[in-house]
């Protein structure tokens, strides 16, 4: 087992890893920028090291500084959290070269799944169903048009190295394709330094279903059910729930078996999430995230399994502490991402929290690193925290969510809390009658009208 873990991240996810380490009897090291020197993860870790000034490129993304912090503190492992360097294969390679355990998959798997074209080809090879699309990269409009006509419009032009909705454009008809192709390539180049794009069939009313997997180095591959992440704005998840209301036990077992067999076939190590679009009873692979997901707490709520603990154990060479037969999904869980943003325009609202009181009680979990008097810096993402509720069934879960939101008190910055109140008043949301486009349509239809 590792003896000291450095957490190469900040905020609630850094605090989440520190808690797991504390319960496992493992020492923890927090790293931080000058903007985060008073942050909660810095206060609660056993040790802390300042990496540099506020900009992430000079601190949280500074690989040399992180390696130096490991050497200074004697940390023998690094947990990357999510975001920042969590899916950076070079980072994983450098750590391993310095004899430091990377708590995550191999660099080869990070590279493979980070390239959307290669990932799709691998998925086909492993027997995972995929969205109809081009055979690899399309290099010009003519190639894009040929592929699009073959599968039929509408289509989606997607960045090969993309993520978070960047480098992704819809072409409803042939006349839209040239502009979508050019814009997607331009965005991809700016965001990822790679302008390669490919074409996929655009599904009109799919759900976003993702399968959580955990694998060790002893040949064990297990899935922990699914999460429904269909409530999205600009391809960014807003609310997640588990299990999904659109899957029955057979569909869940079938796709779970396909995914776990695929992970075993590629000798995957650690936790990961295989993401699908689901429409008319069919699954279509879209990507794999080779890291811990922001929404992992809903899976923990319905399975009772600590995914961070399993990450650390697997990285240390131990077997998973459970088998597929041990997994039992109990009840229903919902996670709301509470951001420091205007609830209508979603413009970030950094500032000082004059009041912060998180809800509590049975079945309520708040993953956050903020506190009254804390100043949310403008340099990083706007996440205040994640409110997770769990109950015996979805209806009870919604009632518990309503109660928890009513208890939540934040003053000093704008937040997205009012959005969740509005969702709870909506009949479609209550009936779980939504798809990946529903939230944007809802926001547009309920937006205040100008004079």
C-alpha positions as CSV (number, residue, x, y, z in Angstrom):
1,X,0.0,0.0,0.0
2,X,1.2,3.5,-0.7
3,X,2.1,5.6,2.4
4,X,1.7,9.2,1.3
5,X,-0.6,10.6,-1.4
6,X,-0.1,14.0,-3.0
7,X,-3.4,15.4,-4.4
8,X,-2.7,17.3,-7.6
9,X,-5.9,19.2,-7.5
10,X,-7.9,21.7,-5.5
11,X,-11.4,22.3,-4.1
12,X,-14.0,19.7,-3.3
13,X,-12.2,16.9,-5.1
14,X,-9.0,17.5,-3.3
15,X,-10.9,17.4,0.0
16,X,-12.7,14.2,-1.1
17,X,-9.4,12.4,-1.7
18,X,-7.9,13.7,1.6
19,X,-10.9,12.2,3.5
20,X,-10.4,8.8,1.8
21,X,-6.7,8.9,2.7
22,X,-7.5,9.8,6.3
23,X,-9.8,6.8,6.6
24,X,-7.3,4.5,5.1
25,X,-4.5,5.7,7.4
26,X,-2.5,7.2,4.5
27,X,-0.8,10.6,4.9
28,X,-1.9,13.3,2.5
29,X,-0.2,16.3,0.8
30,X,-2.1,19.2,-0.6
31,X,-0.7,21.4,-3.3
32,X,-2.0,24.9,-4.0
33,X,-1.5,28.2,-5.8
34,X,-1.0,31.5,-4.0
35,X,-4.8,32.1,-4.5
36,X,-5.6,29.0,-2.6
37,X,-3.3,29.3,0.4
38,X,-6.3,29.5,2.8
39,X,-8.4,26.8,1.1
40,X,-9.9,24.0,3.1
41,X,-8.0,21.2,1.3
42,X,-4.8,23.0,2.4
43,X,-6.0,23.3,6.0
44,X,-7.0,19.6,6.3
45,X,-4.2,17.8,4.5
46,X,-1.3,16.6,6.6
47,X,1.2,18.7,4.6
48,X,0.9,21.4,1.9
49,X,3.2,22.8,-0.8
50,X,2.7,26.0,-2.8
51,X,3.2,25.3,-6.5
52,X,3.2,28.9,-7.7
53,X,1.0,31.9,-8.6
54,X,-2.8,31.8,-9.2
55,X,-2.9,30.9,-13.0
56,X,-3.4,27.2,-13.3
57,X,-0.6,27.0,-16.0
58,X,1.9,28.2,-13.4
59,X,0.6,26.1,-10.5
60,X,-1.8,23.2,-10.8
61,X,-0.7,22.4,-14.4
62,X,3.0,22.7,-13.6
63,X,4.2,19.1,-13.8
64,X,7.8,19.9,-12.7
65,X,6.6,21.7,-9.6
66,X,4.3,18.8,-8.7
67,X,7.1,16.3,-9.0
68,X,9.3,18.5,-6.9
69,X,6.6,18.6,-4.3
70,X,6.5,14.8,-4.2
71,X,10.3,14.7,-3.7
72,X,10.2,17.4,-1.0
73,X,7.4,15.7,1.0
74,X,8.3,12.0,0.2
75,X,4.9,11.4,-1.4
76,X,5.0,8.0,-3.1
77,X,1.7,8.4,-5.0
78,X,-0.3,11.1,-6.8
79,X,-4.1,11.3,-7.1
80,X,-5.0,13.7,-10.0
81,X,-8.7,14.2,-9.1
82,X,-10.5,15.3,-12.2
83,X,-9.7,18.1,-14.7
84,X,-6.2,19.6,-14.7
85,X,-3.7,16.8,-15.2
86,X,-6.1,13.8,-14.6
87,X,-6.1,12.7,-18.2
88,X,-2.6,13.8,-19.1
89,X,-0.6,10.8,-20.3
90,X,2.7,12.7,-20.1
91,X,2.1,13.5,-16.5
92,X,1.4,9.8,-15.7
93,X,4.6,8.8,-17.6
94,X,6.7,11.3,-15.8
95,X,5.5,10.2,-12.4
96,X,6.1,6.6,-13.1
97,X,9.6,7.5,-14.4
98,X,10.3,9.1,-11.0
99,X,9.1,6.0,-9.1
100,X,5.8,7.7,-8.1
101,X,2.6,5.8,-8.4
102,X,-0.1,7.5,-10.5
103,X,-3.5,6.7,-9.1
104,X,-5.2,6.2,-12.4
105,X,-4.9,4.1,-15.6
106,X,-1.8,3.6,-17.6
107,X,-0.5,6.4,-19.9
108,X,-1.3,4.2,-22.9
109,X,-5.0,3.9,-21.9
110,X,-5.2,7.7,-21.3
111,X,-3.7,8.4,-24.7
112,X,-6.0,5.9,-26.4
113,X,-9.2,7.1,-24.9
114,X,-8.1,10.8,-25.2
115,X,-8.2,10.5,-29.0
116,X,-11.9,10.2,-29.9
117,X,-11.2,8.6,-33.3
118,X,-8.8,6.0,-31.8
119,X,-11.2,5.4,-28.9
120,X,-14.1,4.7,-31.3
121,X,-12.0,2.3,-33.3
122,X,-11.0,0.5,-30.2
123,X,-14.6,0.3,-29.0
124,X,-15.6,-1.3,-32.3
125,X,-12.8,-3.8,-31.9
126,X,-13.9,-4.6,-28.3
127,X,-17.5,-5.1,-29.3
128,X,-19.0,-1.9,-27.9
129,X,-21.8,-0.5,-29.9
130,X,-21.0,2.9,-31.5
131,X,-22.8,5.8,-33.1
132,X,-22.7,5.5,-36.9
133,X,-20.0,7.8,-38.2
134,X,-17.0,8.5,-40.5
135,X,-14.2,6.0,-40.7
136,X,-11.7,8.1,-38.8
137,X,-10.8,11.8,-39.4
138,X,-12.4,13.8,-42.2
139,X,-9.8,16.1,-43.7
140,X,-11.9,18.4,-45.8
141,X,-15.5,19.4,-46.5
142,X,-15.8,17.0,-49.5
143,X,-14.9,14.1,-47.2
144,X,-17.2,15.4,-44.5
145,X,-20.0,15.7,-47.1
146,X,-19.5,12.1,-48.4
147,X,-19.6,10.6,-44.9
148,X,-22.6,12.7,-43.9
149,X,-24.6,11.8,-47.0
150,X,-23.9,8.1,-46.4
151,X,-25.3,8.2,-42.8
152,X,-27.9,10.9,-43.4
153,X,-28.5,14.3,-41.9
154,X,-28.4,15.7,-39.3
155,X,-24.8,15.0,-38.3
156,X,-22.4,16.1,-35.6
157,X,-18.9,17.4,-36.5
158,X,-16.7,16.5,-33.5
159,X,-13.1,17.3,-32.4
160,X,-11.0,14.2,-32.3
161,X,-9.2,15.5,-29.2
162,X,-12.3,17.2,-27.8
163,X,-14.2,17.3,-24.6
164,X,-16.6,19.5,-22.7
165,X,-18.6,20.4,-25.9
166,X,-15.7,22.3,-27.5
167,X,-15.1,21.6,-31.2
168,X,-18.5,20.1,-31.6
169,X,-21.0,21.5,-34.2
170,X,-24.4,20.3,-35.6
171,X,-25.1,20.3,-39.3
172,X,-28.9,19.9,-39.7
173,X,-28.7,19.9,-43.5
174,X,-26.1,19.8,-46.3
175,X,-26.0,23.6,-46.5
176,X,-24.9,23.8,-42.8
177,X,-22.0,21.4,-43.2
178,X,-19.3,23.6,-44.5
179,X,-19.7,26.2,-41.7
180,X,-20.0,23.5,-39.0
181,X,-16.9,21.8,-40.3
182,X,-14.8,25.0,-40.4
183,X,-16.0,26.2,-37.0
184,X,-15.4,22.8,-35.3
185,X,-11.9,22.6,-36.7
186,X,-11.1,26.1,-35.6
187,X,-12.5,25.5,-32.1
188,X,-10.6,22.2,-31.8
189,X,-7.3,23.8,-32.8
190,X,-7.8,26.6,-30.3
191,X,-8.8,24.4,-27.4
192,X,-6.7,21.3,-28.0
193,X,-4.0,22.2,-30.4
194,X,-5.4,19.6,-32.8
195,X,-7.8,20.5,-35.6
196,X,-8.7,16.9,-36.5
197,X,-12.5,16.3,-36.6
198,X,-14.8,13.4,-37.5
199,X,-18.5,12.9,-38.3
200,X,-21.2,11.2,-36.3
201,X,-24.9,10.7,-36.8
202,X,-26.8,13.2,-34.7
203,X,-29.4,11.5,-32.5
204,X,-32.4,13.7,-32.0
205,X,-33.7,12.7,-28.5
206,X,-31.1,10.5,-26.8
207,X,-30.3,10.1,-23.1
208,X,-26.8,10.4,-21.9
209,X,-26.0,7.1,-20.0
210,X,-22.6,6.3,-18.5
211,X,-21.4,3.1,-17.1
212,X,-19.0,3.2,-14.1
213,X,-16.3,0.6,-14.2
214,X,-13.6,-0.5,-11.8
215,X,-10.7,-2.8,-12.7
216,X,-7.6,-4.1,-11.0
217,X,-4.4,-5.6,-12.2
218,X,-5.5,-9.1,-11.3
219,X,-7.9,-9.5,-14.1
220,X,-11.0,-8.4,-12.3
221,X,-13.4,-6.0,-14.1
222,X,-16.7,-4.8,-12.5
223,X,-19.4,-2.3,-13.4
224,X,-21.3,-0.4,-10.8
225,X,-24.4,0.4,-12.8
226,X,-25.2,3.5,-14.7
227,X,-25.7,7.2,-14.2
228,X,-28.1,9.3,-16.3
229,X,-26.4,12.6,-17.1
230,X,-28.9,13.9,-19.7
231,X,-29.6,17.3,-18.1
232,X,-26.9,19.3,-19.8
233,X,-26.3,22.9,-20.9
234,X,-23.8,23.4,-23.7
235,X,-22.7,19.8,-23.2
236,X,-21.9,20.5,-19.6
237,X,-23.6,18.3,-17.0
238,X,-25.9,20.1,-14.5
239,X,-27.7,17.3,-12.7
240,X,-27.1,13.6,-12.6
241,X,-29.0,10.7,-11.2
242,X,-28.7,7.0,-10.7
243,X,-30.0,4.6,-11.7
244,X,-31.5,5.8,-14.9
245,X,-35.3,5.6,-15.3
246,X,-35.0,4.4,-18.9
247,X,-33.1,1.2,-18.3
248,X,-34.5,-2.1,-17.0
249,X,-32.5,-4.8,-15.3
250,X,-31.8,-6.7,-18.5
251,X,-30.6,-3.6,-20.4
252,X,-28.4,-2.7,-17.5
253,X,-26.9,-6.2,-17.2
254,X,-26.4,-6.5,-20.9
255,X,-24.5,-3.2,-21.4
256,X,-22.6,-3.8,-18.1
257,X,-21.4,-7.1,-19.4
258,X,-20.3,-5.7,-22.7
259,X,-18.4,-2.9,-21.0
260,X,-16.7,-5.0,-18.3
261,X,-15.6,-7.6,-21.0
262,X,-14.2,-4.8,-23.0
263,X,-12.3,-3.4,-20.1
264,X,-10.9,-6.8,-19.3
265,X,-10.0,-7.2,-23.0
266,X,-7.8,-4.0,-22.9
267,X,-6.4,-4.8,-19.4
268,X,-7.7,-1.5,-18.0
269,X,-6.6,-0.4,-14.6
270,X,-8.5,1.7,-12.1
271,X,-11.9,3.4,-12.3
272,X,-13.3,4.8,-15.5
273,X,-16.6,5.7,-17.2
274,X,-17.8,4.5,-20.6
275,X,-20.3,7.0,-21.9
276,X,-23.2,6.3,-24.3
277,X,-26.1,7.9,-26.0
278,X,-29.2,5.8,-25.6
279,X,-32.2,6.1,-27.9
280,X,-34.9,3.6,-28.8
281,X,-33.4,0.9,-26.8
282,X,-30.0,1.1,-28.4
283,X,-26.7,2.1,-26.8
284,X,-24.1,4.1,-28.8
285,X,-20.6,4.7,-27.5
286,X,-19.4,8.3,-27.4
287,X,-16.3,8.3,-25.3
288,X,-14.5,6.9,-22.2
289,X,-13.2,9.1,-19.3
290,X,-10.1,7.5,-17.8
291,X,-10.5,9.2,-14.4
292,X,-12.9,9.7,-11.5
293,X,-16.0,11.6,-12.6
294,X,-17.5,14.7,-11.0
295,X,-20.7,12.8,-10.5
296,X,-19.2,9.7,-8.9
297,X,-21.1,10.3,-5.6
298,X,-24.4,9.1,-7.0
299,X,-22.8,5.8,-7.7
300,X,-21.3,5.6,-4.3
301,X,-24.8,6.4,-2.8
302,X,-26.6,3.5,-4.5
303,X,-23.8,1.0,-4.1
304,X,-22.2,1.9,-0.8
305,X,-18.7,1.6,-2.4
306,X,-16.0,4.2,-1.9
307,X,-14.6,4.7,-5.4
308,X,-11.6,6.8,-4.3
309,X,-10.6,4.1,-1.8
310,X,-10.7,1.5,-4.6
311,X,-8.6,3.8,-6.9
312,X,-5.9,3.9,-4.3
313,X,-6.0,0.2,-3.5
314,X,-5.8,-0.8,-7.2
315,X,-3.0,1.6,-7.9
316,X,-1.1,0.0,-5.0
317,X,-1.5,-3.4,-6.8
318,X,-4.3,-4.8,-4.6
319,X,-7.4,-6.5,-5.8
320,X,-10.8,-4.8,-5.9
321,X,-12.6,-5.3,-2.5
322,X,-15.7,-6.6,-4.2
323,X,-16.9,-8.7,-7.1
324,X,-19.7,-8.2,-9.6
325,X,-22.0,-10.4,-7.5
326,X,-21.5,-8.1,-4.5
327,X,-22.9,-5.1,-6.4
328,X,-26.5,-4.3,-5.4
329,X,-28.1,-1.0,-6.5
330,X,-30.1,0.4,-3.6
331,X,-32.5,3.3,-3.9
332,X,-32.1,6.4,-6.0
333,X,-29.6,9.2,-5.9
334,X,-29.5,12.7,-7.5
335,X,-26.6,15.1,-7.7
336,X,-26.9,18.9,-8.3
337,X,-23.8,20.8,-9.3
338,X,-24.1,24.1,-7.4
339,X,-22.0,26.8,-9.2
340,X,-21.2,30.4,-8.5
341,X,-23.0,31.6,-11.6
342,X,-26.0,33.6,-12.5
343,X,-28.8,31.1,-12.7
344,X,-30.2,32.6,-15.9
345,X,-27.1,33.8,-17.9
346,X,-24.6,31.3,-16.2
347,X,-22.0,34.1,-16.1
348,X,-19.5,33.2,-13.3
349,X,-20.0,35.1,-10.0
350,X,-16.7,34.9,-8.0
351,X,-16.6,36.7,-4.7
352,X,-16.8,36.3,-0.9
353,X,-19.4,34.0,0.7
354,X,-20.8,36.1,3.5
355,X,-23.1,33.2,4.5
356,X,-22.7,29.5,3.8
357,X,-24.9,26.9,5.4
358,X,-25.1,23.4,3.8
359,X,-28.1,21.2,4.1
360,X,-27.8,18.0,6.1
361,X,-29.8,15.1,7.6
362,X,-30.4,11.5,6.5
363,X,-29.5,10.8,2.9
364,X,-28.0,14.2,2.3
365,X,-24.3,14.7,1.3
366,X,-22.6,17.9,0.4
367,X,-19.2,17.6,-1.3
368,X,-17.7,21.1,-1.0
369,X,-14.6,22.9,0.2
370,X,-16.1,26.3,0.8
371,X,-17.1,28.0,4.1
372,X,-18.5,31.3,5.3
373,X,-16.0,34.0,4.6
374,X,-14.3,32.0,1.8
375,X,-13.6,34.0,-1.4
376,X,-14.2,32.1,-4.6
377,X,-11.3,33.0,-6.9
378,X,-11.9,34.0,-10.5
379,X,-9.1,31.8,-11.8
380,X,-10.7,28.3,-11.8
381,X,-14.1,26.7,-12.4
382,X,-17.1,28.1,-10.6
383,X,-18.2,24.9,-8.7
384,X,-19.2,25.7,-5.2
385,X,-20.0,22.1,-4.4
386,X,-22.2,19.1,-5.2
387,X,-25.4,18.4,-3.4
388,X,-26.1,14.6,-3.4
389,X,-29.4,13.2,-2.0
390,X,-30.3,9.5,-1.7
391,X,-33.6,7.8,-0.8
392,X,-35.5,4.6,-1.3
393,X,-36.9,5.6,-4.7
394,X,-36.9,8.5,-7.1
395,X,-40.1,10.2,-5.8
396,X,-38.7,10.1,-2.2
397,X,-35.4,11.3,-3.6
398,X,-37.1,14.3,-5.2
399,X,-38.9,15.2,-1.9
400,X,-35.6,14.9,-0.1
401,X,-33.9,17.1,-2.7
402,X,-36.6,19.8,-2.3
403,X,-36.1,19.7,1.5
404,X,-32.3,20.0,1.2
405,X,-32.5,22.9,-1.3
406,X,-34.9,24.7,1.1
407,X,-32.2,24.4,3.9
408,X,-29.3,25.7,1.7
409,X,-28.2,29.2,2.5
410,X,-25.6,31.0,0.5
411,X,-25.1,34.8,0.4
412,X,-22.5,36.9,-1.3
413,X,-22.4,35.4,-4.8
414,X,-25.0,34.4,-7.3
415,X,-25.6,30.7,-7.5
416,X,-27.4,28.1,-9.7
417,X,-29.6,27.0,-6.7
418,X,-32.7,28.7,-8.2
419,X,-32.4,26.5,-11.3
420,X,-32.9,23.3,-9.3
421,X,-36.0,24.9,-7.6
422,X,-37.4,25.5,-11.0
423,X,-36.7,22.0,-12.2
424,X,-38.5,20.6,-9.2
425,X,-41.6,22.5,-10.2
426,X,-41.5,21.1,-13.8
427,X,-43.7,18.1,-14.7
428,X,-41.3,16.7,-17.3
429,X,-38.5,16.6,-14.8
430,X,-40.7,14.9,-12.2
431,X,-41.7,12.3,-14.8
432,X,-38.1,11.9,-15.9
433,X,-39.3,12.7,-19.4
434,X,-36.2,14.4,-20.8
435,X,-33.3,14.0,-23.1
436,X,-29.9,15.7,-23.6
437,X,-31.5,18.6,-25.4
438,X,-34.3,19.1,-22.9
439,X,-32.6,21.5,-20.4
440,X,-31.4,23.9,-23.0
441,X,-35.0,24.1,-24.5
442,X,-36.4,24.5,-21.0
443,X,-34.0,27.4,-20.2
444,X,-34.8,29.1,-23.5
445,X,-38.5,28.8,-23.0
446,X,-38.4,30.1,-19.4
447,X,-35.8,32.9,-20.0
448,X,-37.0,36.4,-19.0
449,X,-38.1,38.3,-22.1
450,X,-36.5,41.7,-22.8
451,X,-38.5,44.9,-23.2
